[in-house]
Amino acid sequence: MEEELACMIDLETVSTLPTAAIIEIGAHAFRLSVAGVGSTAFLAQISQKHYKKDVTDNPFDIDPETVAWWLADPKRALHYRECMLSRISLRTALQDFSAWYGKCGFTSIWCRGASFDLAILRHAYAAFDLKLPWAFRTERCSRTMLAHWDPSNELRPENNNWHSALSDAYAEIEHLQACQQHKMAAPKLPSSLFETRL
């Protein structure tokens, strides 16, 4: 029986708050026990300029220090400016993501850190009165598994393009799959060790 399809999502933002303005959404389809990613992926880049037009009271946070962080490194700055050239609004990006997510038929959605990506997405969907494309029961945090099986990050793959949402999502999948393989290969303790002795 084929393993169910999961989604790994990553966001790039201009704030670290749950109300952060999103400048990039990247997602890959994957199966936890099968190396590699699926043939389908999603990418949307959103310019900050759209936030003033999309929502009247503009409930999205744009932190000057975070923007300065993007601009401090030449490679990050280039990617940031690429996002700023986008003509796609956040509302359109969310609607496109929902359509893609529903079409793929995912059974779970993963991210690194339960308080960041999905929390920010949830706020963005609520700001536009849009329905989340996933059920809360299907949310998964890769950080828990990674902290348990790879606390020193020995299994973490190289990624020469950090802070690119699609690249980061791919790297997260590779790391998660490597940990899963490590877990499956680990020797099992004798069941007698878990017997309750009165």
N, C-alpha and C positions, 0 to 999 in steps of 0.2 A: 504494500500500500504506500502510495507516494505521500511524503510528509507535507503538511499544510504550509501554504505560502504566507510568509511574514513580510512586514514592511519596516525598514530602518529609515528613520528620518533625522535630518540635521538642519538646523537653522543658523543663519548668520544674521546678527542684529547690531543695532547701534545703542544698546543698553543691556544691562544684565538683570533688569527688573522683569517681573512677569508681564508687565505692560509694555515691554520693549517693542520698538518699531523693527519690523523684519525687513531685511534687504535681500535675503536669499533663502529659498526653500529647496532642499535637495533630498531625494528619497530613492531607495533601491528596493527591489523585490529580492527575497532570499529564502533559503531553507536552512535551518540551523545546523542540521547534520550533513548537509551537502556542500562541499567546497565551492566557493565562487558565488556570484550573484545571478539573479534572473536576467532575462533578456529585456526587461522593462525597467525604466527609470523615469524619474520626474525631476524637472528643474524649472524654477521660476526666479527671476531677479526683479526686485522692486526698488524703484528710486524713492528716496525720502520725499521728493517733491510731491508725490501722490498723496501723502498722508493728510495734508492740509485740505485737499479736495474731497477725499473719500468720506470723512466723518466730520460733521459740523463742529463738534466740541473737541476733536482730535485727542482721543484718550491714549495715544501712543507716546511712549517716552523716548526722546532722542537725547542721549547723554553726551555733552561736549567732550568729556574725557574719553569716552569710548570711541568717538569719531576721531579724536586725536591719536588714539592707539592704532586705529586703522591706517592713518596717514603717516605714522612714524616709521613704518617699514616699507621700502619701495615695492616689494612684491605684494604685500597686503594692500597698499595704496592703489596699485594698479587694478586689483580685483574690486576694491571698493568703488573706484571710478567707473569700472565696467558695469556694476550694479546701478550706479547713479544714472547711466544712460538708458536704462530700461524704460519702455513705454507702458509696461504692464502695471496696473494698479494692484494693491493688496487684495481688494475684493475679488478681482478677476483671478488672481493667483490662487486664492482659497477655493473659488468655485472650480477652477481647473484641477486643483489637487483632489477635491472631493470626487469629481468625475473620474479621474484616473484611479483613485483608491477604490471606488465602487466597482469599476470595470475589472480590476485585478482580482477582486474577491478575497482580500486578505483576511486572515483569522486573528492576527495580532499586529500591534504596532510597537516598535522598539525605538528607544532613544538612549543617549548616555546622560543619565541624571534625570530623575523623576520631576525635579522642581524647575527645569529649564525649558527644553523644547516643547513638550506637550502642554505645559502650563502657559507658555507664551502663545502657542497656537490656539488654545482654548479661549484665551482672552480676545484674540483677534477675531475668531469666529463669532463670539458674543457681541463684539463691537458692531458687527454688520448684521446681527440677528440671523446668522447662518447656522444650520445644523451641523454638528460634528459628524464626519463620515465614519467614525469608529465608535464602538461602545466602550465605556470606561473599564469594563471587565477585561478587555483585550489589551490594555496598556502594559508594557513591559519595560523594565529599566536594565540596560546591559551593565551598568556600573556595579550592581550588586553581584552579578555572576563573575565579572572580571575581577572584582576585589577579592572574591573568595578563591578563584582558581588561578589568578595571575597577579598577586599583590605587588610583585616587583616589576610588572610589565615586561617580563622576559619574552612573552609570546606576542607582544604588540608588533604589528607589521610596520615597515617603513612607509611614510607618506610624505612625499616631497611637495605636497600642495595643501598643507593645513590651512584651515579657515576658508576653504571652498566647500560649500555645503555638500555637493555631490561626492567630492573626493573624501570628505570626512565620513560621510555615511558608508561609503565603500570600505574605508579603513576600519570602521567600527564592526562591520559585518565580518571582515577577515579576522579581526581579533576575537570576536565572539565565537566564530567557527573553530578557531585554533584552540580556544579554551574548552569548547565542547569535545573536540577530539582528544584533548589532554585528559578531560574527565573520563571519557569512555575507555581510555587506555590505562588509567590508573588502576593499580591492583585493589581488589575488593577485600575488605577485612572479613575474617571468618564470622559467620552469623552467631557463633557461640559467644562472641564478645558482647553482643547486644541482649543476651538472655538475661532476664530478671531473676536474681537469686534472692530468695527470702531467707 
